[in-house]
Amino acid sequence: MRLLETYEARPGTTIERYTLDNGLVLLLLVDPQAPVFSYQTWFRVGSRHERPGKTGIAHLFEHLMFKETKNTPEGQFDRILEGIGARNNAATWLDWTFYYEDVPAGHLETVMRLEADRMEHMSLTEKQLEAEREVVINERRQRVDNDPGGKLSEVLWDAAFEVHPYGHPTIGWMPDIEGLSLADCLAFYRTYYSPNNAVLVIAGDVDREACLGLVERYYGHLERQAIPTPEDVVEPEQHGVRRKEIELSLTADRLLIGYKAPSLLHPDFPVLELLNEALAEGDSARLQRALVTEGEIATGFSAFVPPFRERGLFEITVELREGRTAEEAEAVVLAELERIMHEGLTDAELEKARNKLETRFVRGLQTAQQRANALGFWEVSGGDFKRLFQQSDRYAAVGREDIVRVAREVLRPDGRTVVIGRPLPDAEVEDDGASEDESPGALA
């Protein structure tokens, strides 16, 4: 195992990056402050890497990884972890899939043996595939087909992206989920669940030398695989409003507006984050006041800045009061955005937005799991974990003129995609339990 670099994020917080000859990357943050550690395995594969007709396979395979291996009978994986007091789960999104365990100190080898085993010796049968396929089909029905918020978001992203794979849902289209074969899943596993496509993140109370020896022992013999380079798909520029309207089990109109947004590493990404903070986050945010607290035409409002490797979709969602229309809300949103394009933010608004983002950043690194999650995300999505610690500087570099420029470039009226959900006529509907953020979140 080779040490590639040592990075001191702050006094007492040192992150080491190692690699094995087979390409596996290890990020190690030894921190004995609490007798726990987080063990995370990030794979550079998500729904963005799926082919037409095979959507949903990344998420389906995440489910299958909890079945059995050559060495671990079905159900034993979870029982062993529960027996040592560990907590585990996984998630899939557009650019990545990751698995994690939060574990009491002293059980590193147990966790590493289980994770390395299912990375190498996954066993899969038709019976297991069919069982998990049914679970995912039911999940799709619950989270998308029978949920207005999930359905509207899916329609929005599909309408906004004509060619880029970001346009298809991470959970997959139903016909594709139903058609995935055992051979499809095994080929996916052999290709993408390989050491040279994985980042192992261990943060917390572990012994450095023991950890390095165990990684070499359990992962060093794995063979690297040929990973297909994702097709370089460029979504054409949108010039003209796209509109969709559907009737759903709603008590009032719901409005979604999407704008193509800069990628995570683009210099304008932190500008959009700051702009969104002033527009949408907190009771004093401009759109919150205009739509909910003062305008009183909406019961809820949210916005989503997409943290993806490629251009995503800045998504605004408005839940209207009964008797108010999506068109009213759209007019309010467009008027507020027009104001930003001409006047920008005040110095006080920009400073407040910076402070809130930096406070959220610090709060998001309090636990071993949070630190491991942030390191894994930035290593996989951002290409380098050290970019995690550059965010404050990125925010500090944003000026008022940047806010105006990005608002004009990103939030162009003719570049928006609009989806409106209308209540079914004369239908009795129940509250769909919509959350504040109906954006396309990672699937666990």
Buried (B, 14 or more C-beta within 10 A) or exposed (E): BEEEEEBEBEEEBBBBBBBBEBBBBBBBBBBEEEEBBBBBBBBBBBBBBBEEEBBBBBBBBBBBBBBBBEEBEBEBBEEBBEEEEBEBEBBBBBBBBBBBBBBBBBBBBBBBBBBBBBBBEBBBEEEBBEBBBEEBBEBBEEBBEEBBBBBBBBBBBBBBBEEBBBBBBBBBBBEBBEBBEEEBBBEBBEBBBBBBBBBBBBBBBBBEEEBBBBBBEBBBEBEBBEBEEBEEEEBEEBEEEBEBEBEBBBBBBBBBBBBBBBBBBBEBBBBBBBBBBBBBBEEEBBBBBBBBEEBEBBBBBBBBBBBBBBBBBBBBBBBBBEEBBBEBBBEBBBEBBBBBBEEBBEEEBBEBBBEBBBEEBEEEBEBBBBBBBBBBBBBBBBEEBBBBBEBBEBBEEBEBEBBBBBBBBBBBEEBBBBBBBBBEEEEEEEEBEBEEBBBBBBBE
